[in-house]
């Protein structure tokens, strides 16, 4: 069991550290940890809702399952937690803060999901899980937090960016799941380049947000 918990949490901690250490103005660890826990607790109500949806067999469409049963459900709850626990918090005062908290929520969710998966299927899946599902959750969190940062800190088209903070991770997450749903044997052919593109998009958002911090530090921010 210790091996499963270690394998399940190792990529989560590595990714959280990677994004946290890029923050020029480190946010309170207690707040990041609290946000992480909120994300972790989301797993259980989401599992229940998924169970109800699948039991009721409302739709057997792979498209519906990928985009609505999984992507929309998970990303909406993450977005909801961000809006009601972080968005109006006084510590959310830099563009990059949005990325830190978005990643914390997403990796909190990914940590519990990953451990449960490894308990059920075996620790031998730990590396694949780290490279794909855990990393993808972190990257969806980057994109979500980036747009929350534009809305809250930069005050640019607030409503539009709050909507984009949900819509873009939802679309990307749905596409990720649809690839897995439709290509059961050759999923790596499409998912690997998809993940490369996702990393590029996320790292560009990170660079943009850290640049905004630098501008703010020199007093040249509008």
C-alpha positions in Angstrom: 0.0 0.0 0.0 2.9 2.4 0.8 4.3 1.8 -2.7 0.9 2.7 -4.3 0.6 5.9 -2.2 4.1 6.8 -3.1 3.7 6.1 -6.8 0.4 7.9 -6.8 1.6 11.1 -5.1 5.1 11.4 -6.5 4.1 12.9 -9.9 1.5 15.1 -8.2 4.1 16.6 -5.8 6.6 16.9 -8.7 4.2 18.9 -10.8 2.9 21.0 -8.0 6.5 21.9 -7.1 7.4 22.7 -10.7 4.5 25.2 -11.0 4.8 26.6 -7.5 8.6 27.4 -7.8 7.9 29.5 -10.9 5.9 31.9 -8.8 8.0 35.1 -8.1 5.8 36.0 -5.2 5.2 32.7 -3.3 1.7 32.2 -2.1 0.9 30.9 1.4 1.5 27.2 1.6 -1.5 26.7 3.9 -3.8 28.3 1.3 -2.3 26.2 -1.5 -2.7 23.0 0.7 -6.3 23.9 1.6 -7.1 24.4 -2.1 -5.4 21.1 -2.9 -7.6 19.3 -0.3 -10.7 20.9 -1.8 -9.7 19.4 -5.1 -9.1 16.0 -3.5 -12.5 16.0 -1.9 -14.2 16.6 -5.2 -13.4 13.1 -6.3 -16.2 11.6 -4.1 -19.2 13.6 -5.2 -18.1 13.4 -8.8 -17.8 9.6 -8.5 -21.3 9.4 -7.1 -22.7 11.6 -9.9 -20.9 9.5 -12.5 -22.3 6.4 -11.0 -25.9 7.7 -11.1 -25.4 8.8 -14.7 -24.0 5.5 -15.8 -26.6 3.5 -13.9 -29.4 5.4 -15.4 -27.8 4.9 -18.8 -29.0 8.2 -20.1 -26.7 7.9 -23.1 -24.2 5.3 -24.4 -22.6 7.8 -26.8 -18.8 8.0 -26.4 -19.0 11.6 -27.3 -21.5 12.3 -24.5 -19.5 10.2 -22.0 -16.2 11.9 -22.9 -17.4 15.5 -22.9 -20.3 15.6 -20.5 -20.0 12.7 -18.1 -16.3 13.2 -17.5 -14.9 16.5 -18.8 -17.7 18.9 -18.1 -18.5 17.3 -14.7 -14.9 17.4 -13.5 -13.9 20.8 -14.9 -17.1 22.4 -13.7 -16.6 21.3 -10.1 -12.9 22.5 -10.2 -14.1 25.8 -11.7 -16.8 26.1 -9.0 -14.3 25.5 -6.2 -12.0 28.1 -7.7 -14.7 30.7 -8.0 -16.1 30.3 -4.5 -12.8 29.7 -2.5 -10.0 31.5 -4.3 -11.3 34.1 -6.8 -12.3 36.7 -4.2 -9.5 35.8 -1.8 -7.1 38.7 -0.9 -4.1 36.4 -1.6 -5.1 36.1 -5.3 -3.4 39.3 -6.3 -1.0 38.3 -9.1 -1.8 36.8 -12.5 0.4 33.8 -11.9 -1.5 33.1 -8.6 -4.4 31.9 -10.7 -2.1 29.2 -12.2 -0.8 28.1 -8.8 -4.3 27.7 -7.4 -5.8 26.2 -10.5 -3.0 23.5 -10.6 -3.5 22.9 -6.8 -7.2 22.1 -7.3 -6.6 20.0 -10.3 -3.7 18.0 -8.7 -5.7 17.5 -5.5 -8.4 15.8 -7.7 -5.7 13.9 -9.7 -4.0 12.6 -6.5 -7.0 10.8 -5.2 -8.2 9.6 -8.6 -4.7 8.3 -9.3 -4.3 6.4 -6.0 -7.8 4.8 -6.4 -6.9 3.7 -9.9 -3.6 2.2 -8.8 -5.2 0.4 -5.9 -7.7 -1.1 -8.4 -5.4 -1.9 -11.3 -1.9 -2.1 -9.9 1.2 0.0 -9.3 2.6 -1.0 -12.7 0.4 1.7 -14.3 2.0 4.4 -12.2 4.4 5.8 -15.0 1.7 5.9 -17.6 -0.7 7.6 -15.2 1.9 10.1 -14.3 2.7 11.0 -17.9 -0.9 11.2 -19.1 -3.9 11.7 -16.7 -2.0 13.3 -13.8 -0.1 15.7 -16.1 -3.2 16.5 -18.1 -5.1 17.5 -15.0 -2.2 19.9 -14.0 -2.2 21.4 -17.5 -6.0 21.9 -17.5 -5.5 23.7 -14.2 -2.8 25.9 -15.7 -5.2 27.0 -18.5 -8.1 27.5 -16.0 -6.0 29.5 -13.6 -4.5 31.6 -16.4 -7.9 33.0 -17.5 -9.0 33.5 -13.9 -5.8 35.6 -13.4 -6.7 37.7 -16.5 -10.2 38.3 -15.1 -9.3 39.0 -11.5 -5.9 40.7 -11.6 -5.6 42.2 -15.0 -9.3 43.2 -15.1 -9.6 42.3 -18.8 -13.0 41.2 -20.0 -13.8 39.6 -16.7 -16.9 37.7 -17.6 -15.5 36.4 -20.8 -12.3 35.1 -19.1 -14.2 33.5 -16.2 -16.2 31.6 -18.9 -13.0 30.7 -20.8 -11.6 29.3 -17.5 -14.3 26.7 -17.7 -14.8 26.3 -21.4 -11.2 25.7 -22.6 -10.3 23.1 -20.0 -13.7 21.4 -20.7 -13.0 21.2 -24.4 -9.4 20.0 -24.0 -10.3 17.5 -21.3 -13.2 16.2 -23.4 -10.9 15.7 -26.4 -8.4 13.9 -24.2 -11.1 11.5 -23.0 -12.6 11.1 -26.5 -9.2 9.9 -27.8 -9.1 7.3 -25.1 -12.7 6.2 -25.7 -12.4 5.8 -29.4 -8.9 4.5 -29.8 -8.7 1.7 -27.3 -5.7 0.0 -28.9 -3.8 2.8 -30.7 -4.6 5.7 -28.3 -0.9 6.6 -27.9 -0.7 7.6 -31.6 -3.0 10.6 -31.0 -2.6 11.1 -27.3 1.1 11.6 -27.3 1.1 14.5 -29.8 -2.0 15.9 -28.0 -0.1 16.0 -24.7 2.9 17.7 -26.4 0.6 20.4 -27.8 -1.1 20.7 -24.4 2.3 21.2 -22.7 3.3 23.9 -25.2 0.0 25.7 -24.7 0.3 25.5 -20.9 4.0 26.6 -20.8 3.2 29.6 -23.0 0.5 30.6 -20.5 3.0 30.2 -17.6 5.5 32.4 -19.5 2.9 35.0 -20.1 1.7 35.1 -16.5 5.2 35.3 -15.1 6.0 38.1 -17.6 3.0 40.0 -16.2 4.5 39.5 -12.7 7.8 41.0 -13.9 6.0 44.0 -15.4 4.1 44.5 -12.2 7.3 44.3 -10.1 8.9 47.1 -12.1 5.9 49.3 -11.8 5.2 49.3 -15.5 1.9 47.4 -15.3 -1.0 49.4 -16.7 
